[in-house]
Amino acid sequence: MVTSFANANARRISLFALLLLIAGLLSACGGTENTAANDNNFVLPIYQGMNEIQALSNDTNFTSKILPTDKDFVERKVRVFTTTAGLGEVKTFYNQQLGTLGWTDRTSSVVGLNTISNNDGWIQAFEKPAGNNTGRSRGLMMFSPTFKNDLLQTYRDNGALPSGQNVLVVVDGLYTPGGTPSAPTATPKP
């Protein structure tokens, strides 16, 4: 499935395929090997020039289609941003910032490829220990205006997403293998 993203003729991805990818991406995280910055700081750095679309972040119709349903993935949250900044600039920013904050890039081990296609966007997965055998997982999906997806197009058509701008969807949650109780310090901070 992932290799088909690179095919120029496969620029139209089904919502179901996208959800399977992100659900697997986030649920497969959960190792807690990184202890370099095990500080329980889960704040999402915001790239300068990003505009959060609160209405979409809080739209249950949108978020229910994005969030994984894995019972081991709890405290789930979606945030949606738009920007005119380049895809590569934003990707570099999050790689640097999240790495500095102690997040481990799990993209290659989970997805295999970290791009959707050459110019349509990218997907990345990060994980950070949260204590009590749990890990905070963060998936970032950024799409250009040329990326074709029925869900995104619906929100572009109704004006919720500005046309001509890149969209960043961030999915955060706590991975609790086998239903391990959440650590008291694992609650995400804004």
C-alpha positions in Angstrom: 0.0 0.0 0.0 2.7 2.5 0.9 4.6 2.0 -2.3 1.5 3.0 -4.3 1.8 6.5 -2.8 4.9 7.2 -4.8 3.1 6.4 -8.1 2.0 9.5 -9.8 -1.3 7.8 -10.8 -2.1 7.0 -7.2 -2.4 10.5 -5.9 -6.0 9.8 -4.9 -5.9 7.9 -1.6 -9.0 6.5 0.1 -9.8 7.7 3.5 -9.9 4.1 4.7 -6.3 3.5 3.5 -5.1 6.7 5.2 -6.8 5.7 8.5 -5.3 2.2 8.4 -1.8 3.8 7.9 -2.1 6.3 10.7 -3.7 3.8 13.1 -0.9 1.3 12.4 1.6 4.0 12.7 0.5 5.2 16.1 -0.5 1.8 17.6 2.8 0.3 16.6 4.7 2.9 18.5 5.0 2.1 22.2 8.6 1.1 22.8 10.1 3.1 25.6 13.8 2.9 24.7 14.4 6.7 24.5 15.4 8.0 27.9 17.4 11.1 26.7 14.5 13.5 27.5 12.1 11.4 29.6 10.7 14.6 31.1 7.0 14.2 30.4 7.0 17.4 28.3 4.5 16.6 25.5 3.9 20.1 24.3 3.6 20.4 20.5 5.9 23.0 19.2 4.1 25.2 16.6 5.8 26.2 13.4 5.8 30.0 12.9 3.1 30.9 10.5 0.8 27.9 11.3 -2.8 28.7 11.9 -4.8 26.2 14.0 -8.2 25.4 12.7 -9.9 25.0 16.1 -13.3 24.3 14.5 -11.9 21.3 12.6 -9.8 20.1 15.6 -13.1 20.0 17.6 -15.3 18.6 14.8 -16.2 15.1 15.9 -17.2 14.2 12.4 -13.6 15.0 11.2 -11.8 13.6 14.3 -13.7 10.3 14.4 -12.4 9.6 10.8 -8.8 10.4 11.8 -8.3 8.9 15.2 -7.3 5.3 15.6 -9.7 3.1 17.4 -7.1 0.8 19.0 -8.2 0.2 22.6 -4.5 0.6 23.7 -4.4 4.1 22.2 -6.0 6.5 24.8 -6.1 10.2 25.5 -6.5 10.7 21.8 -6.5 14.2 20.3 -6.4 15.7 16.8 -5.1 19.2 15.9 -5.4 20.7 12.5 -3.2 23.5 11.1 -2.8 25.3 7.8 0.1 27.2 6.4 1.6 28.5 3.2 5.1 27.4 4.4 6.8 24.7 2.3 6.3 21.0 3.1 10.0 20.5 3.6 10.5 23.5 5.9 7.8 22.2 8.2 9.0 18.7 8.2 12.6 19.8 9.0 11.2 22.0 11.9 9.3 19.1 13.5 12.2 16.6 13.0 14.5 19.0 14.8 12.1 20.3 17.5 10.7 16.9 18.5 14.1 15.3 18.5 15.4 18.0 20.8 12.4 17.4 23.1 13.3 13.7 23.4 10.8 12.2 20.9 12.1 9.3 18.9 11.4 9.2 15.2 9.7 5.9 14.5 8.6 6.7 10.9 11.0 4.3 9.1 10.2 1.4 11.4 6.5 1.9 11.2 5.8 3.2 7.7 8.9 2.3 5.8 8.6 5.5 3.7 8.0 9.0 5.1 6.5 10.6 2.0 3.2 10.2 0.4 4.5 11.3 -3.0 7.1 13.7 -4.2 5.1 16.9 -3.8 1.8 15.8 -2.1 3.0 15.6 1.5 4.5 13.4 4.2 3.7 11.3 7.2 5.8 10.9 10.3 5.6 9.0 13.6 7.2 9.9 16.9 7.2 8.3 20.3 8.3 9.4 23.8 8.2 7.5 27.1 5.5 8.6 29.4 6.2 6.4 32.4 4.5 3.3 33.8 5.4 1.3 30.7 3.5 3.7 28.4 4.5 5.9 25.5 3.1 9.0 24.1 2.7 8.7 20.3 2.5 11.6 17.9 1.6 11.2 14.2 2.1 14.2 11.8 0.5 14.1 8.4 1.0 17.1 6.1 -0.7 17.5 2.8 -0.3 19.9 0.0 -3.3 21.4 -1.8 -2.7 18.9 -4.7 -3.2 15.9 -2.4 -6.5 14.3 -3.3 -8.6 12.9 -0.5 -12.4 13.0 -0.2 -12.4 14.0 3.5 -10.0 16.9 3.0 -11.7 18.0 -0.2 -15.0 18.1 1.7 -13.6 20.6 4.2 -11.8 22.6 1.5 -15.0 22.8 -0.5 -17.1 24.0 2.5 -14.4 26.6 3.5 -13.3 25.0 6.7 -9.8 24.5 5.2 -8.5 27.4 3.1 -7.8 26.5 -0.5 -4.2 26.7 -1.7 -2.7 26.0 1.8 -0.9 23.0 3.2 -2.7 21.1 5.9 -1.0 19.6 8.9 -3.0 17.1 10.9 -1.4 16.0 14.3 -2.7 13.0 16.1 -1.6 12.6 19.7 -2.3 9.8 22.2 -1.0 7.6 24.9 -0.1 4.1 23.9 -0.9 1.7 26.8 0.1 -1.8 25.8 -2.4 -4.4 27.1 -4.4 -1.7 28.8 -1.6 -0.7 31.2 -3.0 2.1 33.4 -1.9 5.6 32.3 0.9 7.1 34.3 -0.3 10.1 36.3 2.4 12.3 34.6 1.3 11.1 31.1 -1.5 13.6 30.6 -0.5 15.8 27.6 0.2 19.4 28.2 -1.2 22.0 25.7 
